[in-house]
Structure formats: structure tokens, C-alpha cells
Amino acid sequence: MNTHTRFTRRTGLTALAALLIGGPLTGQAQKRYGPGVTDTEIKIGNTSPYSGPGSAYGAIAKMHAAYFRMINEKGGVNGRRINYLSYDDALSPPKTVEQTRKLVEQDQVLAVFNSVGTAANLAVQKYLNNKKVPQLMVGAGSTRLIDPKTFPWTIGWQPTYHSEGAIYAKYILANIPDARVAILSQNDDFGRDYLGGLKAGFGDKAKSLIVSETTYEPTDATVDSQILKMKASGANVLVNITTPKFAAQTIKKVAEIGWKPTHFLTSISISMGAVMRPAGLENGQGIISAAYLMEATDDRWKDYPEMREWNAFMDKYLPDANKADWMNVFGYVAAQALVHVLQQCGDDLSRENLMKQAASMKNVRFKLMLPGIFANSSDKNFFPVRQLQMVRLNGQKWEPFGSVMGSDE
């Protein structure tokens, strides 16, 4: 009897203490874990092109790994270390399928995060959604990927290719009255999305403005013949919808043949280290693009505390990486976003809550985002970053001009 009384009193005191501090009676009962989660670990999966024609994008996943290593050294996310598993898919959709299945079925990851490439992500989207595995912050801006009703387990990250194309079209209409437009685009969903946005922005003037349309395959050796064809069309505007390797080739070839169009370049290919310097900065002067992230080599940002912090991080965790490579900024910001979402999950690390938190960002600004640009998401908005700043290459930096523009999508 006395033993029972002591037990009841102790239980009552425990319950009272829990109420006073606002905590649950037993923390364990409140925890919800999806696959890949324990009290000490969260498994996150990724596919990335460490090899092949898109290997420049491999820097993004390397940055993720370094960032999560730093987070783990600081105690992890709510006491749990991130176990980041990233496999090479060479930007080949069949390989992406194979590696993604491995991540889900063998490694039992909680989610797939920031895998690169439109075609690669499309190849695994139905599979991941059928399995109810979060496809978080996809490393592609294709509008085809994002449909919250049909694919509720897929959420984007960066501004859409379609909205960026529309922004360029609006600029051309407002500032180049005699525009004769040539377009070079990759022959896949990435290229078609930009092209669709550009034509939508031109509206009923598209047919009269566009004098040359040509495409290339990701496996092509060069785009020299396409550039010669576009110059011969008499175009005075070039919209360059290419990935880094072909962007650098195009910039060099355009300069080599003495063609001087007003040159627009996709935001995914404006890296100083991966594109502009290999192409020759002298060849890229005046190129127009759009951005939402700081350029690490731009002196404007060097005294910002967050840029100093990034430089110190790079020196410690990625000392051999190229600081001029925009991919290292992209990966750093995306990794921050994942950590933010995981933190918001608390002890409910179910796949359902992970998606809920990813779709609940409210005016969040991550370090190295351009001033005035924020991440916002909701159950109807699965592209968190929807703003862009127009920029122009001047000397050794991208200079912003005009105001931050939001997407109408």
C-alpha cells in the first residue's frame, strides 16, 4: 500500500512538472518518425551528376555534404545528425531511377533532397509520389515538376524557368524596339520550359520577333553550327538557354565570330567559376541574366557578415573548392533551407510533417540570398523562391539593375 502511494505521488509530481514547463508527460510518446529517422539520425538521399556532361552540378551535392558535416559537428538538428547519402546519376534519367530506388528501398531515406536536373527529377517523380517519399526542393525550375494536386510529395526550390523566360521577354519588349530574336535551347523539358515562358512573355508578337530557333542535345560536342546559323538569321538578340558547358562554349564562339547581339543567359549558367571565366570575361561583357543569390566574388558583398561566414566555412570544409563557382552558393542556400525545415519538424519527423513544414515557409531569408528576396511556400505554392533580380555582367561582377521582380505563377 505504501509503495503504491509513493508511486502515485511520484507520478503526480512528474505530471505537475511536465505541465509547469509546458512539456509532454513522456517525450517518447510525442515522437513520430518516418523511415531513416532515429533519436540520433536523419537519413537524407540525393542523386547528382558527379560525372558526364552535367558534372559541373556535382559541386552542389558536395556543398550539401560539407554543410551537413558542419551542422553535425554543432550537434545536428534537434540533436540528430544528418546522414546524407548522395549517388552519381551522370544526369541520366535511367541512372537516376536506379539510384533513387536504391536510396528508398535499400537505404530507407526519409526524403530525397535537391537532386539535380529536370529530366532526372521527372523520371522519378511518379515513383516517389506513389511511395509517398518527399521529393524536396528539386534542383530544377521546370513548371512540369510542380503540381501540388497531382504530385503532393514534390516541392521545388528555385524560380521557375518559365517565369525567368517571361521576364526576359518583358525586358526585350520594353527596351529593344527593333529586336530580332534568336534562341538556342537544350532539347528537353528544361529548354522547352524557358522557351514557353519567353513566348508567353512575347504574347502575340512572338512570331514576328523570333527569327531563329535552334536546339542542341546534352550529348553534343559543341554548339558551333547552331551559333553560325543564328548569326546568319540577322538576329540582334540572343537568348541563350543552355547549361554551363554549352553556355561557356556559346559565349566564346559568339565573340570569336564577331557577332554582337544583346545576349541573355539563363540564371543557372551565370557562375563566374564554371562559365564566365572559362569563356573569358572579356567575351561576356554586357550579358544580361537574372539572379536571386549573391555572387561570392563580388566585392559588394565581401564585408557582409554572412559572406565572411561563408568564406570561413569554405576555408574549413571545402578548402579545394572554387569560391567563384556559383554552385557552391546555390548548394549552401538549399542546404540551409533543408535544415530549417527539419528544425521546424521538431520531434515529428514523419514524411507527412516534413512535407507540411516544407510547404509552410513564410518570408524566410536564407544567408546569401540577395536583399529583398525571400522563400515563401504554402499548400498551393510549391516553388518557394519566386523572385528574381535582373543583372548585367560589368567587368568582373554581375551588377543588379531595376527592381526585384516576382513571378506571376
C-alpha positions in Angstrom: 0.0 0.0 0.0 2.7 2.4 0.9 4.7 1.5 -2.1 1.7 2.2 -4.3 1.1 5.6 -2.6 4.7 6.6 -3.2 4.5 5.6 -6.8 1.3 7.6 -7.3 2.8 10.7 -5.6 5.9 10.5 -7.8 3.7 10.1 -10.9 1.7 13.1 -9.8 4.7 15.3 -9.3 6.1 14.3 -12.7 2.9 15.2 -14.3 2.8 18.5 -12.5 6.3 19.3 -13.5 5.5 18.5 -17.1 2.5 20.8 -17.0 4.5 23.6 -15.4 7.2 23.5 -18.1 4.7 23.0 -20.9 6.2 19.6 -21.8 4.5 16.3 -22.6 4.1 13.7 -19.9 6.5 11.4 -21.8 8.5 12.9 -24.7 8.8 9.5 -26.3 5.0 9.3 -26.8 5.1 12.6 -28.8 7.7 11.4 -31.3 6.8 10.4 -34.8 9.5 9.0 -37.1 9.4 8.2 -40.7 11.9 5.8 -42.4 15.5 6.7 -41.9 14.9 8.6 -38.6 16.0 7.6 -35.1 16.7 9.6 -31.9 20.2 10.3 -33.2 20.0 10.3 -37.1 18.1 11.5 -40.1 18.8 9.9 -43.4 18.5 12.2 -46.5 19.1 11.0 -50.0 20.3 12.7 -53.2 21.3 12.0 -56.8 23.7 14.2 -58.6 25.9 14.2 -61.7 29.4 13.7 -60.4 30.3 12.5 -63.9 29.1 13.1 -67.5 28.2 16.4 -69.4 26.5 17.9 -66.4 29.3 17.1 -63.9 29.6 20.9 -63.1 26.5 20.4 -61.0 28.2 17.8 -58.8 29.6 20.8 -56.8 26.1 21.3 -55.4 25.9 17.9 -53.7 29.5 18.3 -52.4 28.4 21.5 -50.8 25.4 19.8 -49.2 27.7 17.2 -47.7 30.1 19.8 -46.3 27.3 21.9 -44.9 25.6 18.9 -43.1 29.0 17.9 -41.8 29.2 21.4 -40.1 25.7 21.0 -38.8 26.5 17.6 -37.3 29.6 18.9 -35.6 27.5 21.6 -34.0 25.1 18.9 -32.6 22.9 18.2 -35.5 19.3 19.2 -36.0 17.4 18.9 -32.7 20.1 16.5 -31.5 20.0 14.3 -34.6 22.9 14.1 -37.1 22.1 14.3 -40.8 23.3 11.2 -42.7 23.5 12.4 -46.3 23.7 9.8 -49.0 24.4 11.1 -52.5 24.9 8.9 -55.6 26.2 9.7 -59.1 23.5 9.6 -61.8 25.5 11.3 -64.5 22.3 13.3 -65.2 21.0 10.2 -67.0 17.3 9.6 -66.2 17.6 5.7 -66.2 20.5 6.0 -63.8 18.5 8.4 -61.6 15.8 5.9 -61.4 18.2 3.2 -60.4 19.9 5.3 -57.7 16.7 6.7 -56.3 15.3 3.2 -55.9 18.4 2.3 -54.0 18.0 5.3 -51.7 14.4 4.5 -51.0 14.3 0.7 -50.9 17.8 -0.2 -49.6 18.9 2.9 -47.7 15.5 3.8 -46.4 16.0 7.5 -46.5 13.4 9.9 -45.1 13.4 12.0 -48.2 15.2 12.8 -51.4 16.6 16.3 -51.4 17.7 18.8 -54.2 18.5 16.2 -56.8 19.6 18.0 -60.0 18.1 18.1 -63.4 14.6 18.4 -64.9 14.6 15.1 -66.8 16.2 13.3 -63.9 13.5 14.5 -61.4 10.7 13.8 -63.8 12.0 10.3 -64.2 11.5 9.5 -60.5 8.6 11.8 -59.7 5.7 9.3 -60.1 7.7 6.6 -58.2 8.5 8.9 -55.2 4.9 10.2 -55.1 3.4 6.7 -55.3 5.8 5.7 -52.4 4.9 8.9 -50.5 8.5 9.8 -50.3 9.2 13.6 -50.1 11.0 14.9 -53.2 12.2 18.0 -51.6 13.5 21.2 -53.2 14.1 19.7 -56.6 17.2 21.1 -58.3 15.3 22.2 -61.3 12.9 25.1 -62.2 10.6 23.2 -64.5 6.9 24.0 -64.1 6.1 20.5 -65.2 7.6 19.2 -62.0 5.4 21.2 -59.7 1.7 20.3 -59.4 0.6 20.1 -55.7 -2.6 18.3 -56.5 -1.2 15.6 -58.7 2.2 15.3 -57.1 1.8 16.4 -53.4 5.1 14.9 -52.4 7.2 17.0 -54.8 8.2 20.6 -53.9 10.5 22.9 -55.8 13.0 25.5 -54.7 14.3 27.9 -57.3 12.4 30.3 -59.5 10.7 28.6 -62.5 12.4 28.6 -65.9 9.1 29.7 -67.3 8.9 32.8 -65.2 12.5 33.7 -66.0 11.9 33.4 -69.7 8.9 35.6 -69.3 11.0 38.2 -67.5 13.5 38.3 -70.4 10.6 38.7 -72.9 9.2 41.7 -71.0 12.6 43.3 -70.9 13.1 42.9 -74.6 9.7 44.3 -75.4 10.3 47.3 -73.2 13.9 48.1 -74.2 14.8 46.7 -77.6 12.2 48.1 -80.1 13.9 46.6 -83.2 14.5 43.2 -81.6 15.2 40.2 -83.9 15.5 37.3 -81.5 17.5 34.1 -81.9 17.0 31.3 -79.3 19.4 28.5 -78.5 17.9 25.9 -76.2 18.5 22.4 -74.8 16.2 19.9 -76.5 14.5 18.7 -73.3 11.9 19.9 -70.7 14.4 22.4 -69.3 14.8 24.1 -72.6 11.1 23.9 -73.5 10.1 25.5 -70.2 12.3 28.5 -70.7 11.1 28.7 -74.3 7.5 28.5 -73.3 8.0 31.4 -70.8 9.8 33.5 -73.4 7.0 33.0 -75.9 4.3 33.6 -73.3 6.0 36.9 -72.4 6.1 38.0 -76.1 2.5 37.1 -76.5 1.1 37.7 -80.0 4.4 39.3 -81.0 6.4 36.1 -80.7 6.1 35.1 -84.4 7.3 38.4 -85.6 10.1 38.8 -83.1 11.7 35.3 -83.2 13.8 34.9 -86.4 15.7 31.8 -85.4 15.1 28.8 -83.1 17.6 26.1 -82.7 18.3 23.3 -80.2 21.2 21.1 -79.1 21.4 17.8 -77.3 23.1 17.4 -73.9 25.4 14.8 -75.5 26.5 17.1 -78.4 30.2 18.0 -78.5 29.7 21.7 -79.4 27.0 24.2 -80.5 29.2 25.9 -83.1 26.9 25.1 -86.1 23.8 26.4 -84.2 25.6 29.7 -83.4 26.6 30.2 -87.0 23.0 29.6 -88.1 21.6 32.1 -85.6 24.1 34.8 -86.7 23.1 34.2 -90.3 19.5 34.9 -89.4 20.2 38.5 -88.8 19.3 38.3 -85.2 20.4 41.2 -82.9 19.2 39.4 -79.7 20.4 36.1 -78.4 18.5 34.2 -75.7 21.0 31.5 -74.5 19.1 28.7 -72.8 22.0 26.4 -72.0 23.7 24.5 -69.2 27.2 25.6 -68.0 29.3 23.6 -70.5 27.4 24.9 -73.5 26.9 28.4 -72.1 30.7 28.8 -71.9 31.0 27.5 -75.5 28.4 29.8 -76.8 29.9 32.9 -75.2 33.3 32.1 -76.7 32.0 31.3 -80.1 29.8 34.4 -80.3 32.9 36.5 -79.6 35.1 34.6 -82.0 32.8 35.2 -85.0 32.3 38.9 -84.1 28.6 38.6 -83.5 27.4 41.3 -81.1 23.8 40.6 -80.1 22.2 41.7 -76.9 22.9 38.4 -75.0 20.6 36.9 -72.4 21.9 34.0 -70.4 19.9 31.6 -68.1 20.4 32.1 -64.4 21.6 28.6 -63.9 24.7 29.3 -66.0 26.0 32.6 -64.7 28.7 31.1 -62.4 31.9 33.1 -62.6 34.0 30.0 -62.0 32.1 27.4 -64.1 31.1 29.6 -67.0 32.2 33.2 -67.3 35.9 32.9 -66.6 36.3 29.7 -68.7 34.5 31.6 -71.5 36.7 34.7 -71.0 35.3 37.6 -69.0 36.1 39.9 -71.9 33.8 37.9 -74.1 30.8 38.1 -71.7 30.7 41.9 -71.0 27.1 43.2 -71.2 25.4 39.8 -70.9 22.1 40.1 -69.1 20.7 37.5 -66.8 18.7 37.2 -63.5 19.8 36.2 -60.0 18.4 35.5 -56.6 21.7 34.7 -54.8 24.8 36.7 -54.1 27.9 36.2 -56.2 30.7 35.1 -53.9 33.4 37.0 -55.8 31.5 40.3 -56.0 33.3 42.9 -53.8 29.9 44.4 -52.9 29.2 41.6 -50.5 32.7 40.9 -49.1 32.1 42.8 -45.8 28.6 41.3 -45.2 28.8 39.1 -42.1 27.1 36.2 -43.9 29.6 36.3 -46.8 32.5 36.4 -44.3 30.9 33.4 -42.6 30.6 31.6 -45.9 34.3 32.2 -46.8 35.3 30.9 -43.4 33.1 27.9 -43.9 34.6 27.2 -47.4 38.2 27.5 -46.0 37.4 24.9 -43.3 35.1 22.4 -45.0 35.8 22.8 -48.8 39.3 24.3 -49.0 39.9 22.9 -52.5 36.6 24.1 -54.0 36.3 27.1 -56.4 34.8 30.0 -54.5 33.9 31.6 -57.8 31.6 28.7 -58.7 28.0 29.8 -58.2 27.1 26.2 -57.5 28.7 26.5 -54.1 26.4 29.3 -53.2 23.4 27.5 -54.5 24.1 24.3 -52.6 24.8 26.3 -49.4 21.5 28.1 -49.5 19.5 25.0 -50.4 21.1 23.1 -47.5 20.1 25.9 -45.1 16.6 25.5 -46.3 16.5 21.8 -45.6 17.9 22.3 -42.1 15.3 25.0 -41.5 12.5 22.6 -42.5 13.9 19.8 -40.3 14.2 22.1 -37.3 10.5 23.1 -37.8 9.6 19.5 -37.7 10.7 19.2 -34.1 10.2 15.6 -33.0 7.6 14.9 -35.7 9.9 13.6 -38.4 7.2 11.8 -40.3 7.2 12.2 -44.1 3.8 13.9 -43.8 5.0 16.5 -41.4 8.2 17.0 -43.4 6.1 18.0 -46.5 3.8 20.1 -44.3 6.8 22.1 -43.0 8.4 22.4 -46.4 5.1 24.0 -47.6 4.9 26.4 -44.7 7.8 28.9 -45.2 6.8 32.4 -44.5 9.2 35.2 -45.7 12.3 33.3 -44.8 15.5 34.8 -46.0 18.5 32.4 -46.0 22.0 33.6 -45.9 23.5 34.7 -49.3 20.1 35.4 -50.8 20.0 38.8 -52.5 18.5 41.5 -50.4 14.7 41.7 -50.9 14.3 38.0 -51.9 12.6 35.6 -49.5 11.3 32.0 -49.5 7.6 31.5 -49.2 5.6 28.3 -49.6 2.1 27.1 -49.0 -0.1 24.1 -49.9 -0.8 25.9 -53.2 2.7 27.4 -53.8 5.3 24.7 -54.2 8.0 26.9 -55.6 9.4 28.7 -52.5 11.7 31.2 -54.3 9.7 33.2 -56.8 11.6 36.5 -57.1 14.5 37.5 -59.4 16.8 40.5 -59.8 18.0 41.4 -63.3 21.8 41.6 -63.5 24.3 42.5 -66.2 28.0 41.5 -66.4 30.2 44.5 -65.9 33.9 43.9 -65.5 34.3 41.0 -63.1 30.9 41.1 -61.5 27.2 40.8 -62.1 25.6 44.2 -61.4 21.9 44.4 -60.5 19.6 46.8 -62.2 16.0 47.6 -61.9 13.9 46.3 -59.0 13.3 42.7 -57.7 10.6 41.1 -59.9 8.2 38.4 -58.6 6.6 35.6 -60.5 3.0 35.8 -61.6 2.7 32.0 -61.4 
